[in-house]
Amino acid sequence: MPIYGECGGFMYLCAELGDQQGQRFPMTGCFPFATQMFPRLRALGYREIRLTGDTVIGASGQIIRGHEFHYSELTHLSPQVKTVYRTTDRRGMDKAPEGYQVNRTLGSYNHLHFGSQPQAAEYFVQTCLQYRRERNQKP
């Protein structure tokens, strides 16, 4: 099933969330990552995302703008999960690869501005409709 989560939704799709007091809470486990909350801002700024692979929101090469603003970070990454975003800041400087994809699930800390690329929202709807057609064809 196509799933898209950004920032807090992305954290929910991870396996575990740690709070500032050291408690750990299970999340959905769509991504085998853990996230950790911090008292200070961990990322802030405008971003430009180029899709480096086909995703539920668009095909490889598509560019979408957005921003990051969060007090958490990933603490346990899995090298088996591929990244599908090439991310730059507003000055064009490369940021760490982002946009994690497992099957039809896509997640990232980036808040995408779909007004910068309206086709991305339409692509997601079409991906969902295709999934429904596939699911309804199964015996």
GROMACS elastic network, one bead per residue, 0.5 to 0.9 nm:
[ bonds ]
;  ai    aj funct       b0    kb
    1   103     6  0.86192   500
    1   104     6  0.61728   500
    1   105     6  0.75510   500
    1   128     6  0.73663   500
    1   131     6  0.64331   500
    1   132     6  0.84262   500
    2    56     6  0.64446   500
    2   103     6  0.83896   500
    2   105     6  0.56836   500
    2   106     6  0.80315   500
    2   124     6  0.79369   500
    2   127     6  0.69220   500
    2   128     6  0.59739   500
    2   131     6  0.73556   500
    3    56     6  0.77386   500
    3   104     6  0.63545   500
    3   106     6  0.62132   500
    3   107     6  0.81629   500
    3   128     6  0.88190   500
    4     9     6  0.80861   500
    4    10     6  0.78992   500
    4    56     6  0.75483   500
    4    57     6  0.81843   500
    4   104     6  0.84375   500
    4   105     6  0.59474   500
    4   107     6  0.57853   500
    4   108     6  0.86332   500
    4   124     6  0.86321   500
    5     8     6  0.76230   500
    5    11     6  0.81112   500
    5    12     6  0.81497   500
    5    13     6  0.71755   500
    5   105     6  0.81255   500
    5   106     6  0.64666   500
    5   108     6  0.66604   500
    5   109     6  0.84282   500
    6     9     6  0.50247   500
    6    11     6  0.78213   500
    6   106     6  0.84615   500
    6   107     6  0.55618   500
    6   109     6  0.52612   500
    6   110     6  0.60066   500
    6   111     6  0.59490   500
    6   112     6  0.79971   500
    7    10     6  0.50164   500
    7    11     6  0.62732   500
    7    12     6  0.87140   500
    7    68     6  0.80621   500
    7    69     6  0.82179   500
    7    70     6  0.73045   500
    7   107     6  0.79561   500
    7   108     6  0.61268   500
    7   110     6  0.62304   500
    7   111     6  0.66799   500
    8    12     6  0.62318   500
    8    13     6  0.87009   500
    8    70     6  0.86775   500
    8   109     6  0.76520   500
    9    12     6  0.50264   500
    9    13     6  0.63800   500
    9    14     6  0.89481   500
    9   107     6  0.78370   500
    9   108     6  0.86070   500
    9   109     6  0.86613   500
   10    13     6  0.50478   500
   10    14     6  0.65830   500
   10    31     6  0.87581   500
   10   106     6  0.83143   500
   10   107     6  0.50380   500
   10   108     6  0.57453   500
   10   109     6  0.65638   500
   11    14     6  0.52274   500
   11    15     6  0.82712   500
   11    16     6  0.79719   500
   11    17     6  0.70878   500
   11    27     6  0.78320   500
   11    33     6  0.86926   500
   11    34     6  0.80682   500
   11    35     6  0.64821   500
   11    72     6  0.88704   500
   11    73     6  0.89980   500
   11    74     6  0.86106   500
   11   107     6  0.84382   500
   11   108     6  0.85085   500
   11   109     6  0.81451   500
   12    15     6  0.77562   500
   12    16     6  0.79760   500
   12    17     6  0.78724   500
   12    26     6  0.88622   500
   12    27     6  0.54353   500
   12    28     6  0.62239   500
   12    29     6  0.81451   500
   12    30     6  0.87265   500
   13    16     6  0.86756   500
   13    27     6  0.64259   500
   13    28     6  0.51856   500
   13    29     6  0.58573   500
   13    30     6  0.51733   500
   13    31     6  0.60360   500
   13    32     6  0.88985   500
   13    33     6  0.88053   500
   13   105     6  0.89498   500
   13   107     6  0.75975   500
   14    17     6  0.76031   500
   14    26     6  0.84580   500
   14    27     6  0.59157   500
   14    28     6  0.60932   500
   14    30     6  0.57847   500
   14    32     6  0.60137   500
   14    33     6  0.52016   500
   14    34     6  0.61311   500
   14    35     6  0.73561   500
   14   107     6  0.89938   500
   15    25     6  0.85973   500
   15    26     6  0.59564   500
   15    28     6  0.57635   500
   15    30     6  0.68021   500
   15    31     6  0.60712   500
   15    32     6  0.53570   500
   15    33     6  0.54768   500
   15    34     6  0.57264   500
   15    35     6  0.82701   500
   16    24     6  0.65790   500
   16    25     6  0.55195   500
   16    27     6  0.50364   500
   16    28     6  0.78965   500
   16    29     6  0.73014   500
   16    32     6  0.83351   500
   16    33     6  0.68302   500
   16    35     6  0.62718   500
   16    36     6  0.85278   500
   17    23     6  0.83161   500
   17    24     6  0.56221   500
   17    25     6  0.51661   500
   17    26     6  0.64806   500
   17    27     6  0.67597   500
   17    33     6  0.89042   500
   17    34     6  0.57494   500
   17    36     6  0.57726   500
   17    37     6  0.76491   500
   18    21     6  0.80471   500
   18    22     6  0.61152   500
   18    23     6  0.55931   500
   18    25     6  0.62859   500
   18    26     6  0.89567   500
   18    34     6  0.74960   500
   18    35     6  0.60727   500
   18    37     6  0.60792   500
   19    22     6  0.55548   500
   19    23     6  0.55402   500
   19    24     6  0.65471   500
   19    25     6  0.81399   500
   19    35     6  0.87448   500
   19    36     6  0.61127   500
   19    37     6  0.51074   500
   19    38     6  0.76010   500
   20    23     6  0.74693   500
   20    36     6  0.75509   500
   20    37     6  0.56085   500
   20    38     6  0.58771   500
   20    39     6  0.70857   500
   22    36     6  0.88406   500
   24    36     6  0.87378   500
   26    29     6  0.77940   500
   27    30     6  0.85592   500
   28    31     6  0.80390   500
   29    32     6  0.59374   500
   29    33     6  0.77871   500
   30    33     6  0.87474   500
   30   102     6  0.76494   500
   30   105     6  0.75344   500
   31    34     6  0.85697   500
   31    78     6  0.85820   500
   31    81     6  0.79046   500
   31   100     6  0.81778   500
   31   101     6  0.83013   500
   31   102     6  0.71753   500
   31   105     6  0.85836   500
   31   107     6  0.84809   500
   32    76     6  0.79510   500
   32    77     6  0.72609   500
   32    78     6  0.64318   500
   32    81     6  0.82449   500
   33    74     6  0.67326   500
   33    75     6  0.71949   500
   33    76     6  0.51432   500
   33    77     6  0.52509   500
   33    78     6  0.66039   500
   34    73     6  0.85076   500
   34    74     6  0.58069   500
   34    75     6  0.54909   500
   34    76     6  0.50994   500
   34    77     6  0.73188   500
   35    72     6  0.65396   500
   35    73     6  0.54801   500
   35    75     6  0.54767   500
   35    76     6  0.73095   500
   36    71     6  0.85088   500
   36    72     6  0.52784   500
   36    73     6  0.55971   500
   36    74     6  0.64327   500
   36    75     6  0.63930   500
   37    40     6  0.87897   500
   37    70     6  0.89138   500
   37    71     6  0.58883   500
   37    73     6  0.68702   500
   38    41     6  0.73273   500
   38    42     6  0.76880   500
   38    71     6  0.54697   500
   38    72     6  0.55892   500
   38    73     6  0.80881   500
   39    71     6  0.67364   500
   39    72     6  0.85893   500
   40    70     6  0.88405   500
   40    71     6  0.59172   500
   40    72     6  0.85123   500
   41    44     6  0.73613   500
   41    69     6  0.74721   500
   41    70     6  0.59624   500
   41    72     6  0.75784   500
   42    69     6  0.76451   500
   42    70     6  0.58709   500
   42    71     6  0.51126   500
   42    72     6  0.62111   500
   42    73     6  0.69409   500
   43    68     6  0.60298   500
   43    69     6  0.54377   500
   43    70     6  0.56483   500
   43    71     6  0.72019   500
   43    72     6  0.84058   500
   43    73     6  0.86640   500
   44    67     6  0.72419   500
   44    68     6  0.50281   500
   44    70     6  0.69743   500
   45    66     6  0.86557   500
   45    67     6  0.54526   500
   45    68     6  0.54262   500
   45    69     6  0.68563   500
   45    89     6  0.69105   500
   45    90     6  0.74905   500
   46    65     6  0.75983   500
   46    66     6  0.58660   500
   46    68     6  0.64880   500
   46    88     6  0.85236   500
   46    89     6  0.58411   500
   46    90     6  0.55515   500
   47    64     6  0.85605   500
   47    65     6  0.57889   500
   47    66     6  0.51449   500
   47    67     6  0.50398   500
   47    68     6  0.71544   500
   47    87     6  0.64756   500
   47    88     6  0.55985   500
   47    90     6  0.59222   500
   47    92     6  0.86630   500
   47    95     6  0.88774   500
   47   110     6  0.76950   500
   47   111     6  0.89308   500
   47   112     6  0.86243   500
   48    63     6  0.69318   500
   48    64     6  0.60229   500
   48    66     6  0.63125   500
   48    67     6  0.80625   500
   48    86     6  0.81638   500
   48    87     6  0.57089   500
   48    88     6  0.53027   500
   48    89     6  0.63468   500
   48    90     6  0.71695   500
   48    92     6  0.80679   500
   49    62     6  0.81623   500
   49    63     6  0.55404   500
   49    64     6  0.52429   500
   49    65     6  0.59629   500
   49    66     6  0.75922   500
   49    85     6  0.57859   500
   49    86     6  0.56329   500
   49    88     6  0.66754   500
   49    98     6  0.88409   500
   49    99     6  0.89003   500
   49   110     6  0.87982   500
   49   112     6  0.85999   500
   50    60     6  0.76346   500
   50    61     6  0.57751   500
   50    62     6  0.56512   500
   50    64     6  0.65745   500
   50    65     6  0.87334   500
   50    84     6  0.82208   500
   50    85     6  0.56165   500
   50    86     6  0.51090   500
   50    87     6  0.65178   500
   50    88     6  0.86297   500
   51    54     6  0.71146   500
   51    55     6  0.77440   500
   51    58     6  0.74075   500
   51    59     6  0.68218   500
   51    61     6  0.51276   500
   51    62     6  0.54476   500
   51    63     6  0.64690   500
   51    64     6  0.81937   500
   51    84     6  0.56042   500
   51    86     6  0.63782   500
   51    87     6  0.87879   500
   51    99     6  0.84215   500
   52    55     6  0.89031   500
   52    59     6  0.81721   500
   52    61     6  0.59991   500
   52    62     6  0.82285   500
   52    83     6  0.79902   500
   52    85     6  0.56276   500
   52    86     6  0.64011   500
   53    58     6  0.85428   500
   53    59     6  0.64569   500
   53    61     6  0.74707   500
   53    83     6  0.83514   500
   53    84     6  0.52373   500
   53    85     6  0.77913   500
   54    57     6  0.81126   500
   54    58     6  0.60911   500
   54    61     6  0.84893   500
   54    84     6  0.77235   500
   55    58     6  0.53051   500
   55    59     6  0.60543   500
   55    60     6  0.75297   500
   55    84     6  0.76060   500
   55   101     6  0.76314   500
   55   104     6  0.73028   500
   55   105     6  0.84341   500
   55   106     6  0.71773   500
   55   124     6  0.87196   500
   56    59     6  0.81503   500
   56   104     6  0.63184   500
   56   105     6  0.74787   500
   56   106     6  0.69923   500
   56   120     6  0.84859   500
   56   123     6  0.69687   500
   56   124     6  0.53590   500
   56   125     6  0.87405   500
   56   126     6  0.88200   500
   56   127     6  0.60436   500
   56   128     6  0.82999   500
   57   106     6  0.84599   500
   57   119     6  0.82659   500
   57   121     6  0.64645   500
   57   122     6  0.79321   500
   57   123     6  0.53601   500
   57   125     6  0.84590   500
   57   127     6  0.78781   500
   58    61     6  0.84625   500
   58    62     6  0.64644   500
   58   119     6  0.77152   500
   58   120     6  0.55041   500
   58   121     6  0.85308   500
   58   122     6  0.89260   500
   58   123     6  0.58080   500
   58   124     6  0.73069   500
   59    62     6  0.60098   500
   59   120     6  0.89283   500
   59   123     6  0.86904   500
   60    63     6  0.88694   500
   60    84     6  0.82936   500
   62   117     6  0.84903   500
   62   120     6  0.85167   500
   63   116     6  0.85297   500
   63   117     6  0.72901   500
   64   112     6  0.67962   500
   64   113     6  0.70594   500
   64   114     6  0.72039   500
   64   115     6  0.88176   500
   64   116     6  0.60083   500
   64   117     6  0.56117   500
   64   120     6  0.79884   500
   65   111     6  0.85848   500
   65   112     6  0.59416   500
   65   113     6  0.57031   500
   65   114     6  0.77220   500
   65   115     6  0.86634   500
   65   116     6  0.59163   500
   65   117     6  0.76709   500
   66   110     6  0.63674   500
   66   111     6  0.53139   500
   66   114     6  0.81645   500
   66   116     6  0.82008   500
   67    89     6  0.87715   500
   67   109     6  0.87016   500
   67   110     6  0.56180   500
   67   111     6  0.52727   500
   67   112     6  0.66005   500
   67   113     6  0.79108   500
   68   109     6  0.63883   500
   68   111     6  0.60425   500
   68   112     6  0.88174   500
   69   109     6  0.80069   500
   69   110     6  0.79235   500
   69   111     6  0.81700   500
   70    73     6  0.78332   500
   70   109     6  0.76373   500
   73   109     6  0.86536   500
   74    77     6  0.66617   500
   77    80     6  0.88242   500
   77    81     6  0.82410   500
   78    81     6  0.58544   500
   78    82     6  0.88510   500
   79    82     6  0.72146   500
   81   100     6  0.64677   500
   81   101     6  0.64365   500
   81   102     6  0.64233   500
   82    98     6  0.88136   500
   82    99     6  0.82199   500
   82   100     6  0.58495   500
   82   101     6  0.58789   500
   82   102     6  0.74422   500
   83    86     6  0.82818   500
   83    97     6  0.61719   500
   83    98     6  0.53649   500
   83    99     6  0.51979   500
   83   101     6  0.62969   500
   84    97     6  0.74882   500
   84    98     6  0.64949   500
   84    99     6  0.51357   500
   84   100     6  0.62195   500
   84   101     6  0.68555   500
   84   106     6  0.88045   500
   85    97     6  0.58596   500
   85   100     6  0.78284   500
   85   108     6  0.89104   500
   86    94     6  0.76774   500
   86    95     6  0.76708   500
   86    96     6  0.77508   500
   86    97     6  0.54067   500
   86    98     6  0.67025   500
   86    99     6  0.82010   500
   87    92     6  0.87926   500
   87    93     6  0.84093   500
   87    94     6  0.59823   500
   87    95     6  0.53474   500
   87    96     6  0.68466   500
   87    97     6  0.61895   500
   87    98     6  0.68570   500
   87    99     6  0.88760   500
   88    91     6  0.75679   500
   88    92     6  0.51619   500
   88    93     6  0.51294   500
   88    95     6  0.52737   500
   88    96     6  0.84502   500
   89    92     6  0.52496   500
   89    93     6  0.54255   500
   89    94     6  0.66216   500
   89    95     6  0.67976   500
   90    93     6  0.74066   500
   91    94     6  0.89841   500
   94    97     6  0.84248   500
   95    98     6  0.83479   500
   97   100     6  0.88584   500
   98   107     6  0.86157   500
   98   108     6  0.64094   500
   98   109     6  0.80509   500
   98   110     6  0.84597   500
   99   106     6  0.65867   500
   99   107     6  0.56405   500
   99   109     6  0.78733   500
   99   110     6  0.80732   500
  100   105     6  0.80787   500
  100   106     6  0.56478   500
  100   107     6  0.53006   500
  100   108     6  0.62610   500
  101   104     6  0.69859   500
  101   105     6  0.55648   500
  101   107     6  0.66107   500
  102   105     6  0.52343   500
  102   106     6  0.67296   500
  102   107     6  0.89272   500
  103   106     6  0.81965   500
  107   110     6  0.85736   500
  108   111     6  0.79107   500
  112   115     6  0.87338   500
  112   116     6  0.84209   500
  113   116     6  0.56498   500
  113   117     6  0.74488   500
  113   118     6  0.87314   500
  114   117     6  0.51676   500
  114   118     6  0.52416   500
  114   119     6  0.79647   500
  114   120     6  0.65945   500
  114   121     6  0.65194   500
  115   118     6  0.52609   500
  115   119     6  0.89039   500
  117   120     6  0.58047   500
  117   121     6  0.79312   500
  118   121     6  0.56913   500
  118   122     6  0.67545   500
  118   123     6  0.87872   500
  119   123     6  0.58860   500
  119   124     6  0.85639   500
  120   124     6  0.62579   500
  120   125     6  0.87589   500
  121   124     6  0.51328   500
  121   125     6  0.63859   500
  121   126     6  0.86989   500
  122   125     6  0.51249   500
  122   126     6  0.61920   500
  122   127     6  0.85778   500
  123   126     6  0.50438   500
  123   127     6  0.60861   500
  123   128     6  0.86488   500
  124   128     6  0.62487   500
  124   129     6  0.86620   500
  125   128     6  0.50853   500
  125   129     6  0.62202   500
  125   130     6  0.86067   500
  126   129     6  0.50099   500
  126   130     6  0.60735   500
  126   131     6  0.85453   500
  127   130     6  0.50911   500
  127   131     6  0.62116   500
  127   132     6  0.87169   500
  128   131     6  0.50522   500
  128   132     6  0.62898   500
  128   133     6  0.87396   500
  129   132     6  0.50384   500
  129   133     6  0.62790   500
  129   134     6  0.86745   500
  130   133     6  0.50832   500
  130   134     6  0.61984   500
  130   135     6  0.85774   500
  131   134     6  0.50607   500
  131   135     6  0.60515   500
  131   136     6  0.85548   500
  132   135     6  0.50577   500
  132   136     6  0.60651   500
  132   137     6  0.86223   500
  133   136     6  0.52182   500
  133   137     6  0.63161   500
  134   137     6  0.53012   500
  134   138     6  0.68018   500
  135   138     6  0.56092   500
  135   139     6  0.89490   500
  136   139     6  0.79773   500
